[in-house]
Amino acid sequence: MTTATARLLPRARRFLRRRTRVLLLLAGWSLLESAHTFLGGYGLAKALDQGFLAGHTGVGLAWLGVTALAVVVGGLAGRGVFRGLADLVEPLRDSLIRQVVSRSLTQAVAHPARAADSAVVSRLTNQTEIARDSFAGLVLVARSFVFTAAGAVLGLLSLAPQLLLIVVPPLAAGLLLFLATLRPMAARQRAFLQADEDLSTQFGAVAEGLRDVVACGAQQQTAARAYGLIEEEARAARQLARWAAVRCLALGLAGQLPILLLLVSAPWLLRQGLTPGVVLGALAYLTQSLLPALHTLMNALGSAGTRLVVVLDRLTNGPGPDPETTTGPDPDPESTTPPAPTTPPDPAPLVPVPPGGPGVHLRAVTFAYGPAAQPVLDDLDLTVEPGEHLVVVGPSGIGKSTLTALVAGLLEPGHGEIRVAGRPVRARSGPDPSLLRVLIPQQAYVFSGNLRENLLYLCPDGASASALEASSHAVGLDPLVRRLGGLDAPLDPGVLSQGERQLIALGRAHLSPAPLVLLDEATCHLDPAAEMRAERAFAERPGTLIVVAHRITSARRADRILVLDGVRATCGTHDELLERSALYRDLAGSWQPDALPAPEAPEAPERAERISAKSRYLG
């Protein structure tokens, strides 16, 4: 007995005891339905021996008429069988759905920070229907085999007891072989369902982080991980099919061998005094009753039965460690990717860019979310010089995130041109765009695995231990690393706060070789001190930086500020915009002055002169 079966048996007994009346009604209709099984062989034997072979045609026809009447009565009893089956199956399905929903809600209440369990979709739709259909099929064929086998054995015993010596041994051997396959088939079925849930979870995670995946140029890695899970599910299905072939061997032993033995021993049986009608009646029992019932039973137990045990165990006990009692994160089902090496050479930018970073150039860029919609950006000209730190501000919904998505290549302008490092941002040829720019949106994308894998996600050539440590320290990840237990400790995104997710995404971007970094309110869940540390880390990082800001402190740390107001765009330093932009004065006045950090050291004169000489805003 498997562990899953042992867990389910007490629940199954309670479920069936509460429905004793339904079971008795189902047994009564099944007994009436199977009456034709007994008469199928017995009536045929009597029709031959007492009727046609004895020259009494009327007697033979009468026995055949009785047999036909039993078939009609069995067909009418089928309505009662299916009515009782529905009364047994539908309450099971309703109970399973209640358990799945209740378990999901309990986890959500106990762990509000945990991400939604995508596998619950598979349990509510696919697995509950598997349980319902499997249970219905199993009950239907099991009671059919029991009553059919009882009628056939009783008929053989009534015709000639020695027939049982020919039929029972191979029948028992085939059934034993079949029962021996149930446990490994259940294990393969469990692996198949686990692969199905893993695939559902992966697709849910990808759907949530699709924007980040595209922005980071991680389509190939994400597709490879999904393809690996698809292959795992296909591999489990193939292993399940191999055990189904063993089931065919058991069926041949239990169902076909008795027929062969009966035909081979027919002359000996006739010499023992059995009549031709008895031999033909025994053959009818085997071919018309036992063999079909056995075939149906093995198919049902071998597929529906093992599938039912596995699904019920997963639905009632959960697919793994109960999150209510587990203190550590769940194991990562996607951990087939080998961990990144810890001591590879330092990464180097693979895209030729100016020493200070890539320049960003927008020429007459217009973008609208639909042909009839008002443009979010209208005829915008902007130049961000290599190595410049630009902050974008404006009211909510004014187009700040749209601007970063256009620069990242996620959106295509309706009119105009966008170039990064002198190349069209959506060029179809050339180096991987993830090596040139990285976009961190407000909702940071963190995947399960460990912290090291998350930080190295955008480093195709890996990174040295010193570079990884430096980036973690620069953005303020050290406390989180210590709390999690180190860079190689398992990481469950569901237990992280939004601010902790943002810190991990910021560390990933800081470590990447991309010389252009786009931060779209990527520090909105951090406190002012943590935000200042993270933005200072990126400002000191070689390359070009564009930040969508939500605090005045971010704007004051920038080389220039771009103000979007929906009508026109204005660009300049903090002091310049206080004089030239009424909107910026309003925004600056609405930000809390008590959140300001200590004054920073003034810019070096050389850098200020370089920015002033190279930066220009057109429009």
C-alpha positions in Angstrom: 0.0 0.0 0.0 1.4 3.4 -1.0 1.6 6.3 1.4 -1.0 8.2 -0.6 -3.4 5.3 -0.5 -3.0 4.9 3.2 -3.8 8.6 3.7 -6.9 8.4 1.5 -8.4 5.2 2.8 -9.9 6.7 6.0 -11.4 9.6 4.1 -12.8 7.2 1.4 -14.5 5.1 4.1 -16.1 8.1 5.7 -17.3 9.4 2.3 -18.8 6.0 1.4 -20.4 5.4 4.8 -22.3 8.6 4.5 -23.7 7.3 1.2 -24.7 3.8 2.2 -28.2 4.2 0.7 -26.8 5.3 -2.6 -24.4 2.3 -2.7 -27.1 -0.2 -1.9 -29.3 1.3 -4.6 -26.4 1.1 -7.1 -25.7 -2.5 -6.2 -29.3 -3.4 -6.7 -29.5 -2.0 -10.1 -26.1 -3.5 -11.0 -27.4 -7.0 -9.9 -30.4 -6.6 -12.1 -28.2 -5.3 -15.0 -25.8 -8.3 -14.7 -28.6 -11.0 -14.9 -28.0 -11.3 -18.6 -24.3 -12.3 -17.9 -25.4 -15.6 -16.2 -28.0 -16.3 -18.9 -25.6 -15.4 -21.7 -23.6 -18.6 -21.4 -26.1 -20.8 -19.5 -29.0 -20.1 -21.9 -26.8 -20.7 -24.9 -25.7 -24.1 -23.6 -29.2 -25.2 -22.8 -30.5 -23.9 -26.2 -27.9 -26.1 -28.0 -28.0 -29.2 -25.8 -31.7 -29.3 -25.0 -33.0 -27.6 -28.1 -31.2 -27.5 -31.4 -28.8 -30.4 -31.0 -31.6 -32.5 -29.6 -34.0 -31.7 -32.4 -36.2 -29.4 -30.3 -36.1 -26.1 -32.2 -38.8 -24.6 -30.0 -37.0 -25.3 -26.8 -33.8 -23.8 -28.3 -35.6 -20.6 -29.4 -37.3 -20.3 -26.0 -33.9 -20.4 -24.2 -32.6 -17.8 -26.6 -35.7 -15.7 -26.0 -35.1 -15.8 -22.3 -31.5 -14.7 -22.8 -32.6 -11.8 -25.1 -35.2 -10.7 -22.5 -32.4 -10.6 -19.8 -30.4 -8.3 -22.1 -33.4 -5.9 -22.4 -34.0 -5.9 -18.7 -30.2 -5.2 -18.1 -30.4 -2.2 -20.5 -33.4 -0.7 -18.6 -31.5 -1.2 -15.4 -28.7 0.9 -16.8 -30.7 4.1 -16.2 -30.8 3.3 -12.5 -27.1 2.6 -12.5 -26.2 6.0 -13.9 -28.6 7.8 -11.6 -27.0 6.2 -8.6 -23.6 7.0 -10.1 -24.4 10.7 -10.3 -25.5 10.7 -6.7 -22.1 9.3 -5.7 -19.8 11.3 -8.0 -21.1 14.9 -8.0 -20.8 15.3 -4.1 -17.2 14.2 -4.4 -16.4 16.9 -7.0 -18.2 19.6 -4.9 -16.3 18.6 -1.9 -12.9 18.7 -3.7 -13.6 22.2 -5.1 -14.5 23.5 -1.6 -11.3 22.1 -0.2 -9.1 23.6 -2.9 -10.8 27.0 -2.5 -10.6 26.9 1.3 -7.0 25.9 1.2 -6.1 28.7 -1.2 -7.9 31.3 0.9 -6.3 30.1 4.1 -2.9 30.4 2.6 -3.7 33.9 1.3 -4.8 35.0 4.8 -1.8 33.4 6.5 0.7 34.7 4.0 -0.6 37.9 2.5 2.8 38.7 1.0 3.0 35.4 -0.8 2.4 35.6 -4.6 -0.8 33.9 -5.8 -0.4 30.1 -6.3 -0.7 29.7 -10.1 -1.0 25.9 -9.7 -4.5 26.4 -8.0 -5.8 27.0 -11.5 -4.7 23.5 -12.5 -6.3 22.0 -9.3 -9.7 23.8 -9.7 -10.1 23.0 -13.4 -8.0 20.2 -14.7 -7.4 18.1 -11.5 -10.9 18.3 -10.1 -12.4 17.2 -13.4 -9.8 14.4 -13.6 -10.9 13.3 -10.1 -14.6 13.4 -11.0 -14.3 11.5 -14.3 -11.8 9.0 -12.9 -14.0 8.2 -9.9 -17.1 7.9 -12.0 -15.3 5.6 -14.5 -13.7 3.5 -11.7 -17.0 3.0 -9.9 -18.8 2.1 -13.1 -16.3 -0.5 -14.3 -15.5 -1.9 -10.9 -19.1 -2.7 -10.0 -19.5 -4.0 -13.6 -16.6 -6.3 -13.3 -17.6 -7.6 -9.9 -21.1 -8.5 -10.9 -20.1 -9.7 -14.4 -17.3 -11.9 -13.0 -19.7 -13.3 -10.3 -22.3 -14.1 -13.0 -19.7 -15.7 -15.3 -18.1 -17.8 -12.5 -21.6 -18.9 -11.3 -22.5 -19.8 -14.8 -19.3 -21.9 -15.3 -19.9 -23.6 -12.0 -23.4 -24.4 -13.0 -22.3 -25.8 -16.4 -19.3 -27.9 -15.2 -17.0 -27.3 -12.2 -13.9 -28.5 -14.1 -14.2 -25.5 -16.3 -13.0 -23.4 -13.4 -9.6 -25.3 -13.4 -9.0 -24.0 -16.9 -10.2 -20.4 -16.5 -9.2 -19.4 -12.9 -5.4 -19.9 -12.9 -4.5 -17.7 -15.9 -7.1 -15.2 -14.8 -5.6 -14.9 -11.3 -2.0 -14.7 -12.7 -2.9 -11.9 -15.0 -4.7 -10.0 -12.3 -1.7 -10.3 -10.0 0.7 -9.0 -12.7 -1.7 -6.1 -13.3 -1.9 -5.3 -9.6 1.9 -5.3 -9.4 2.0 -2.4 -12.0 -0.4 -0.1 -10.1 2.2 1.3 -7.7 4.8 2.3 -10.3 2.1 3.7 -12.5 0.8 5.8 -9.6 4.4 7.2 -9.2 4.6 8.0 -12.9 1.1 9.6 -12.7 2.3 11.8 -9.8 5.3 12.9 -11.7 3.1 13.8 -14.7 0.7 15.9 -12.5 3.7 17.6 -10.8 5.1 18.5 -14.2 1.7 19.9 -15.2 1.5 22.1 -12.0 5.1 23.2 -12.5 4.3 24.3 -16.0 1.2 26.1 -14.9 3.2 27.9 -12.2 6.0 28.9 -14.6 3.5 30.3 -17.2 1.8 32.3 -14.4 5.1 33.8 -13.3 6.1 34.6 -16.9 2.7 36.3 -17.5 3.3 38.5 -14.4 6.8 39.4 -15.4 6.5 39.5 -19.1 7.3 43.2 -19.4 10.4 42.7 -17.4 11.5 39.6 -19.4 11.2 41.6 -22.7 12.8 44.7 -21.2 15.8 42.7 -20.0 16.1 40.7 -23.2 15.6 37.5 -21.3 13.2 35.9 -23.8 15.5 33.1 -24.7 16.3 32.1 -21.1 12.6 32.2 -20.2 11.6 30.2 -23.2 14.3 27.7 -22.4 13.1 27.2 -18.9 9.5 26.8 -20.1 10.6 24.4 -22.8 12.4 22.3 -20.2 9.2 22.0 -18.1 7.3 21.0 -21.3 9.9 18.3 -22.0 9.6 17.1 -18.4 5.9 16.7 -18.7 6.3 14.9 -22.1 8.9 12.6 -20.5 6.5 11.7 -17.6 3.8 11.0 -20.2 6.1 8.6 -22.1 7.1 6.7 -18.9 3.4 6.4 -18.1 2.8 4.9 -21.6 5.5 2.3 -21.0 3.7 0.9 -18.0 0.5 0.9 -20.0 2.3 -1.6 -22.3 2.9 -3.9 -19.3 -0.9 -3.6 -18.6 -1.5 -5.0 -22.1 0.6 -8.0 -21.2 -1.4 -8.7 -18.1 -4.6 -8.4 -20.1 -3.4 -11.0 -22.5 -2.5 -13.3 -19.7 -5.8 -12.9 -17.8 -8.2 -12.5 -20.8 -6.8 -14.2 -23.8 -5.0 -17.2 -22.3 -8.1 -18.8 -20.8 -9.8 -18.7 -24.2 -6.8 -20.4 -25.8 -6.7 -23.1 -23.1 -10.4 -23.7 -23.4 -10.0 -24.3 -27.2 -7.0 -26.5 -26.8 -8.6 -28.6 -24.1 -12.0 -28.9 -25.8 -11.4 -32.5 -27.1 -10.4 -33.6 -23.6 -13.5 -31.9 -22.1 -15.7 -33.6 -24.6 -14.1 -37.0 -23.7 -14.9 -36.2 -20.0 -18.6 -36.1 -20.8 -19.1 -32.4 -21.3 -21.5 -31.5 -24.1 -20.7 -29.2 -27.1 -23.3 -26.7 -25.7 -21.4 -26.6 -22.3 -18.1 -25.9 -24.1 -19.7 -23.3 -26.3 -21.4 -21.7 -23.3 -18.1 -21.5 -21.5 -16.5 -19.8 -24.5 -19.4 -17.3 -24.5 -18.7 -16.5 -20.9 -15.0 -15.8 -21.7 -15.4 -13.8 -24.9 -18.7 -12.0 -24.3 -18.5 -11.3 -20.5 -15.2 -11.9 -18.7 -12.8 -10.6 -21.4 -14.6 -7.3 -22.0 -15.1 -6.7 -18.3 -11.5 -7.5 -17.6 -10.3 -5.2 -20.3 -12.4 -2.4 -19.1 -11.3 -2.9 -15.5 -7.6 -3.0 -16.3 -7.8 0.2 -18.3 -9.8 1.9 -15.6 -7.6 0.8 -12.7 -4.4 1.3 -14.7 -5.1 4.8 -15.8 -8.2 6.3 -14.0 -7.5 4.4 -10.7 -3.9 5.5 -10.3 -4.7 9.0 -11.6 -7.6 9.2 -9.1 -5.3 8.3 -6.1 -2.7 10.8 -7.1 -5.1 13.6 -7.8 -7.1 13.1 -4.6 -3.9 13.0 -2.5 -2.8 16.3 -4.1 -6.1 18.0 -3.7 -6.8 16.9 -0.1 -3.2 17.0 1.3 -1.5 19.5 -1.0 1.3 19.0 -3.6 4.1 19.4 -1.2 5.1 20.9 2.2 2.2 22.7 3.7 3.0 26.4 3.7 1.1 26.7 7.0 3.7 24.6 8.8 6.8 25.0 6.6 9.3 27.6 7.8 11.6 27.6 4.8 10.7 28.3 1.2 9.4 25.5 -1.0 11.9 23.8 -3.3 12.2 25.3 -6.7 10.7 23.0 -9.4 12.7 24.9 -12.0 16.1 24.3 -10.5 17.2 22.2 -13.4 19.4 25.1 -14.5 22.9 24.6 -13.1 24.0 27.4 -10.7 26.1 30.1 -12.1 29.8 29.7 -11.5 31.2 31.8 -8.6 34.6 32.7 -10.0 34.3 33.5 -13.7 36.1 36.5 -15.2 34.6 39.9 -14.7 31.9 40.7 -17.3 32.7 43.3 -19.9 30.3 45.2 -22.2 29.9 43.4 -25.5 28.4 46.4 -27.3 30.7 49.1 -28.6 29.6 52.3 -26.9 31.3 55.6 -26.1 33.5 55.5 -22.9 30.9 57.4 -20.9 28.0 55.2 -22.0 25.5 55.3 -24.9 23.8 58.5 -25.9 20.0 58.5 -26.3 18.4 60.5 -29.1 14.7 61.0 -29.8 13.7 62.9 -32.9 10.1 64.0 -33.4 8.8 61.0 -31.4 5.0 60.7 -31.2 3.2 57.9 -29.5 -0.5 57.1 -28.8 -2.2 54.0 -27.4 -4.5 53.6 -30.4 -5.3 55.3 -33.7 -8.0 57.6 -32.3 -6.3 58.2 -28.9 -4.7 61.5 -27.9 -0.8 61.2 -28.1 0.9 60.5 -24.9 4.1 62.0 -26.3 3.8 64.4 -29.2 6.7 65.4 -31.5 9.2 65.0 -28.7 12.9 65.8 -29.3 15.4 64.8 -26.7 19.1 64.1 -26.4 20.7 62.4 -23.4 24.4 62.6 -23.6 26.7 59.7 -22.9 27.2 59.3 -19.1 24.4 61.8 -18.3 22.0 61.3 -15.4 18.5 62.4 -16.5 15.4 62.4 -14.2 11.8 62.4 -15.7 9.0 63.9 -13.6 5.4 64.8 -14.2 1.9 63.9 -13.0 0.7 60.3 -12.9 -0.3 59.0 -16.3 1.4 61.8 -18.2 3.7 59.4 -20.2 6.8 58.9 -18.1 6.7 55.1 -18.2 5.8 55.3 -21.8 9.0 57.2 -22.5 11.2 54.6 -20.8 9.4 51.8 -22.6 10.1 53.5 -25.9 13.8 54.0 -25.1 13.9 50.3 -24.0 12.4 49.2 -27.3 9.2 47.7 -25.7 7.0 50.2 -27.6 7.4 51.5 -31.1 6.6 55.2 -31.8 3.9 56.0 -34.2 6.2 58.7 -35.7 9.8 59.7 -35.2 13.0 57.9 -34.5 14.8 56.7 -31.3 18.5 55.8 -31.3 20.6 54.4 -28.5 24.4 54.5 -29.1 23.7 55.6 -32.6 21.6 52.5 -33.5 17.8 52.3 -33.9 16.5 51.0 -30.6 14.4 48.3 -32.3 17.1 47.3 -34.8 16.4 43.8 -36.1 20.1 42.9 -36.4 23.1 43.5 -34.2 23.9 42.6 -30.6 21.5 41.5 -28.0 19.7 44.6 -26.7 19.9 43.3 -23.1 23.7 43.9 -23.4 23.0 47.6 -24.1 20.2 48.6 -21.8 18.3 47.4 -18.8 14.9 48.5 -17.6 13.7 48.1 -14.0 10.0 48.9 -13.7 8.0 49.7 -10.5 6.9 46.0 -10.1 10.3 44.2 -9.8 10.6 40.7 -11.3 12.2 38.2 -8.9 12.1 34.5 -9.6 12.5 31.4 -7.4 15.9 29.8 -7.1 18.6 31.6 -5.0 19.8 35.2 -4.7 22.9 34.6 -6.7 21.0 33.4 -9.7 18.7 36.4 -9.5 21.6 38.9 -9.4 23.5 37.1 -12.3 20.4 37.0 -14.5 21.5 39.7 -16.8 25.2 38.7 -16.9 25.6 36.3 -19.8 29.3 35.7 -19.0 28.8 35.6 -15.2 30.5 37.9 -12.7 33.3 37.6 -10.2 32.6 37.2 -6.5 34.1 40.6 -5.9 31.9 42.3 -8.5 28.8 40.6 -7.1 29.6 41.7 -3.6 30.4 45.2 -4.7 27.0 45.6 -6.5 25.1 44.1 -3.5 26.8 46.5 -1.2 26.4 49.5 -3.5 22.5 49.2 -3.7 22.1 48.3 0.0 21.4 44.5 -0.3 23.7 43.4 2.5 21.0 43.2 5.2 18.7 41.2 3.0 21.6 38.8 2.0 22.3 38.2 5.7 18.6 37.7 6.5 18.1 35.1 3.7 21.2 33.2 4.7 23.7 34.1 2.0 23.7 34.4 -1.8 23.1 30.7 -2.3 20.2 30.3 0.1 16.8 29.3 -1.5 14.8 32.3 -2.4 10.9 32.4 -2.4 9.6 35.6 -4.1 6.3 35.2 -2.3 7.8 36.0 1.1 9.7 39.1 0.0 8.3 42.6 0.5 8.0 44.9 -2.5 10.9 46.9 -1.3 13.1 43.8 -1.0 12.1 42.7 -4.5 13.1 46.2 -5.8 16.5 45.9 -4.1 17.2 42.6 -5.8 16.2 44.0 -9.2 18.4 47.0 -8.6 21.3 44.8 -7.7 20.7 42.8 -10.8 20.7 45.9 -13.0 23.8 47.4 -11.3 25.8 44.2 -11.9 24.7 43.8 -15.5 27.1 44.9 -18.3 24.4 47.1 -19.8 25.7 50.7 -20.1 22.2 52.3 -20.2 20.0 51.9 -17.1 16.3 52.9 -17.1 14.7 53.1 -13.6 10.9 53.5 -13.9 10.0 54.4 -10.3 12.2 51.4 -9.4 12.7 52.7 -5.9 9.1 53.7 -5.1 8.9 51.0 -2.3 12.1 52.1 -0.6 12.5 54.7 2.2 14.2 57.9 1.3 17.6 56.8 2.7 17.6 53.5 0.8 16.4 55.3 -2.3 19.3 57.8 -2.1 21.8 55.0 -1.6 20.5 53.1 -4.6 20.3 56.1 -6.9 23.8 57.2 -5.9 25.1 53.8 -6.7 23.7 54.1 -10.2 24.9 57.6 -10.6 28.5 56.5 -9.7 28.2 53.5 -12.0 29.7 54.0 -15.4 27.1 54.6 -18.1 24.0 56.6 -18.9 21.1 56.7 -16.4 17.4 57.7 -16.9 15.2 57.7 -13.8 11.4 58.2 -13.5 11.3 59.9 -10.1 8.6 60.3 -7.5 10.6 62.4 -5.0 12.2 65.8 -5.3 15.4 64.3 -3.8 15.8 62.1 -6.9 15.4 65.2 -9.2 17.9 67.2 -7.3 20.6 64.5 -7.7 20.3 64.5 -11.5 22.3 66.3 -14.1 19.1 67.4 -15.8 15.4 67.0 -15.3 12.8 66.5 -17.9 9.3 67.7 -17.0 6.3 66.2 -18.9 3.0 68.0 -18.6 1.0 66.5 -21.5 1.3 69.7 -23.6 5.0 70.4 -23.9 8.2 69.1 -22.3 10.7 71.2 -20.5 14.3 70.2 -19.7 16.9 71.8 -17.5 18.5 71.7 -14.1 16.6 72.0 -10.8 17.2 75.7 -10.4 16.4 76.4 -14.1 13.1 74.6 -14.0 12.0 76.4 -10.8 12.1 79.6 -12.9 10.9 78.2 -16.3 8.2 75.5 -15.3 5.1 76.3 -13.2 4.4 72.5 -13.1 7.8 71.7 -11.8 7.4 74.4 -9.1 4.1 72.8 -8.1 5.6 69.3 -8.1 8.6 70.5 -6.1 6.3 72.2 -3.6 4.1 69.1 -3.1 7.1 66.9 -2.2 7.9 66.7 1.5 11.0 68.7 2.3 11.6 66.8 5.5 12.4 63.7 3.3 15.5 65.5 2.0 18.8 63.9 2.9 21.9 65.8 3.9 23.2 68.1 1.1 25.5 66.3 -1.3 28.9 67.4 -2.4 28.7 69.7 -5.4 29.5 68.4 -8.8 33.1 68.6 -10.0 33.5 71.6 -12.2 34.8 69.5 -15.1 31.7 67.3 -15.1 29.3 70.2 -14.8 31.0 72.0 -17.7 30.9 68.7 -19.8 27.2 68.2 -19.1 26.4 71.9 -19.9 28.4 71.7 -23.1 27.0 68.4 -24.4 23.4 68.4 -23.2 20.7 70.0 -25.2 17.0 69.7 -25.3 15.2 70.2 -28.6 11.6 71.4 -28.5 
